[in-house]
């Protein structure tokens, strides 16, 4: 690892530079089609009261060399927190100098300090350089046959609308529905919606 590299949290005025590196990551991973955020949105997410989203910057002699963006997630089976590493990026000119290792080491330090179980992340399967880097540091492919799923757009809206419909139906007072009550002697009484008088029906007998 490079001893001259300092890893620290960002300052507000550095968010545009962080966004430039984030954009570089999107370009490297060929995912600029979903790069719809803005520096202002990133700043708001990072500095909002109670936010659990964090960034660490790798800096050397005033130059930013890379960043790691992370947040805690909860593992229900073990009932423990994990550190989810959303982004790990090193600028092209700083690669091969131990910057990525320094950032990942800081993620491990933070996780241990906070009592979290592990550090997790994803990597695209074609990124052989990253795969080799992670494996060299002891990272393991969880595998296990798990598939990633997502609900978004129209599918997400349709499912949310279903919940709204069910909630709306549940909020209708029970007395708003017409009911029929039958006494032991066969007398039938219509119990109408709220506020209306009951009506008795002269029984002519039920077929059995």
C-alpha positions in Angstrom: 0.0 0.0 0.0 1.1 3.6 -0.6 2.0 5.3 2.7 1.4 8.8 1.2 -2.3 8.2 0.5 -4.8 9.7 3.0 -8.3 8.4 3.1 -10.9 10.7 4.5 -14.6 11.9 4.3 -15.4 14.5 1.6 -16.2 18.1 2.1 -19.3 19.6 0.5 -17.2 21.6 -2.0 -15.6 18.4 -3.2 -18.9 16.8 -4.3 -18.6 17.9 -8.0 -15.2 16.2 -8.1 -16.7 13.1 -6.6 -19.4 13.2 -9.2 -16.8 13.4 -11.9 -15.2 10.2 -10.6 -18.6 8.6 -10.3 -19.2 9.4 -13.9 -15.9 7.9 -14.8 -17.0 4.7 -13.0 -20.3 4.6 -15.1 -18.3 5.1 -18.3 -15.8 2.3 -17.3 -18.7 -0.1 -16.5 -20.6 0.9 -19.7 -23.6 2.1 -17.7 -23.9 5.8 -18.6 -27.5 5.1 -19.9 -28.6 5.0 -16.2 -26.5 7.9 -15.0 -29.5 10.1 -14.4 -28.4 11.6 -11.0 -26.7 15.0 -10.5 -24.0 16.3 -8.1 -26.7 18.1 -6.2 -28.7 14.9 -5.7 -25.5 13.2 -4.4 -24.8 16.0 -2.1 -28.3 16.0 -0.7 -28.1 12.2 -0.1 -24.7 12.4 1.6 -25.4 15.4 3.9 -29.1 14.9 4.7 -29.8 14.7 8.5 -29.6 11.1 9.6 -28.2 9.8 6.3 -26.4 6.5 6.4 -24.7 7.0 3.0 -21.0 7.7 3.2 -18.0 8.4 1.0 -14.3 8.1 1.6 -11.8 9.8 -0.6 -8.3 8.8 -1.4 -6.0 11.8 -1.6 -2.3 12.4 -2.1 -0.7 15.8 -2.1 -4.1 17.5 -2.6 -5.1 15.4 -5.6 -8.1 13.1 -5.4 -7.2 9.6 -6.6 -10.4 7.6 -6.0 -13.4 7.1 -3.8 -15.5 4.5 -2.1 -19.3 5.0 -1.5 -20.9 2.7 1.1 -23.8 2.3 3.5 -24.9 -0.3 6.1 -27.4 -3.1 5.2 -29.0 -5.6 7.6 -28.7 -9.4 7.3 -31.8 -10.9 8.8 -30.7 -14.5 9.2 -27.6 -13.6 11.2 -29.3 -10.4 12.6 -26.1 -8.4 12.0 -25.2 -5.3 10.0 -23.0 -5.5 6.9 -21.1 -2.8 5.0 -22.4 -2.6 1.4 -19.7 -1.1 -0.9 -21.8 0.5 -3.7 -18.8 2.1 -5.6 -15.1 1.6 -5.6 -13.2 3.7 -8.1 -9.6 4.8 -8.8 -8.8 7.4 -11.4 -6.9 6.0 -14.5 -3.7 7.8 -13.7 -3.6 6.5 -10.1 -4.2 2.8 -10.9 -1.5 0.3 -9.9 -0.4 2.4 -7.0 -2.3 0.7 -4.2 -5.2 3.2 -4.1 -7.9 0.6 -4.5 -6.3 -1.5 -1.8 -6.1 1.4 0.6 -9.8 2.3 0.1 -10.9 -1.3 0.6 -8.7 -1.6 3.7 -10.5 1.5 5.1 -13.9 -0.2 4.4 -12.7 -3.2 6.4 -11.5 -1.0 9.2 -14.8 0.8 9.4 -16.8 -2.4 9.4 -14.7 -3.9 12.2 -14.8 -0.7 14.2 -18.6 -0.5 14.0 -19.1 -4.2 14.8 -20.4 -5.1 11.3 -20.2 -8.6 10.0 -18.5 -8.2 6.6 -17.9 -6.0 3.6 -20.0 -6.9 0.5 -20.0 -5.6 -3.1 -20.8 -6.5 -6.7 -18.5 -6.7 -9.7 -19.4 -7.1 -13.3 -18.3 -10.6 -14.6 -16.3 -9.2 -17.5 -14.0 -7.1 -15.3 -11.1 -9.5 -15.1 -8.8 -6.9 -13.5 -11.2 -6.2 -10.7 -11.9 -9.9 -10.2 -8.2 -10.7 -9.8 -7.7 -7.7 -7.5 -10.5 -8.7 -5.2 -9.5 -12.4 -5.1 -5.9 -11.4 -4.4 -7.1 -9.5 -1.3 -9.2 -12.5 -0.1 -12.6 -11.6 -1.6 -14.8 -14.6 -2.5 -17.6 -15.0 -5.0 -20.7 -15.8 -2.9 -22.4 -17.5 -5.9 -25.0 -19.9 -4.4 -27.4 -19.7 -7.3 -28.9 -16.3 -6.2 -30.4 -14.1 -8.9 -30.9 -10.4 -8.6 -34.4 -9.0 -9.1 -35.8 -5.6 -9.4 -39.2 -3.8 -9.5 -39.2 -0.4 -11.2 -41.3 1.8 -13.4 -44.8 0.6 -14.4 -44.5 -2.7 -12.6 -43.6 -0.9 -9.4 -46.5 1.6 -9.8 -49.0 -1.1 -10.6 -48.1 -3.1 -7.5 -48.2 0.0 -5.3 -51.6 0.9 -6.8 -52.9 -2.6 -5.7 -52.0 -1.8 -2.1 -53.8 1.5 -2.3 -56.9 -0.2 -3.7 -56.9 -2.8 -0.9 -56.4 -0.1 1.8 -59.2 1.9 0.2 -61.6 -1.0 0.3 -60.7 -1.8 3.9 -61.5 1.8 4.9 -65.2 1.5 3.8 -67.4 1.2 7.0 -69.0 -2.2 7.4 -72.4 -0.5 7.9 -72.2 0.9 4.4 -73.1 -2.5 2.9 -76.7 -3.9 2.8 -77.1 -7.0 5.0 -79.9 -9.5 5.5 -80.7 -10.8 8.9 -82.9 -13.8 9.6 -84.4 -14.5 13.0 -85.1 -17.9 14.5 -88.7 -17.7 13.5 -87.9 -17.0 9.9 -88.4 -13.2 9.9 -86.1 -11.5 7.5 -84.8 -7.9 8.1 -82.9 -5.8 5.6 -80.1 -3.9 7.4 -79.4 -1.0 5.0 -76.5 1.4 4.8 -75.6 3.6 7.7 -78.3 6.0 8.8 -81.3 4.4 7.0 -84.2 2.6 8.8 -84.4 -1.1 8.9 -87.1 -2.9 6.8 -88.7 -6.1 7.9 -89.8 -8.6 5.2 -92.8 -10.8 5.7 -91.4 -14.3 5.5 -93.0 -16.6 3.0 -90.7 -19.4 4.0 -87.3 -20.5 2.6 -86.9 -23.4 0.3 -84.9 -26.2 1.9 
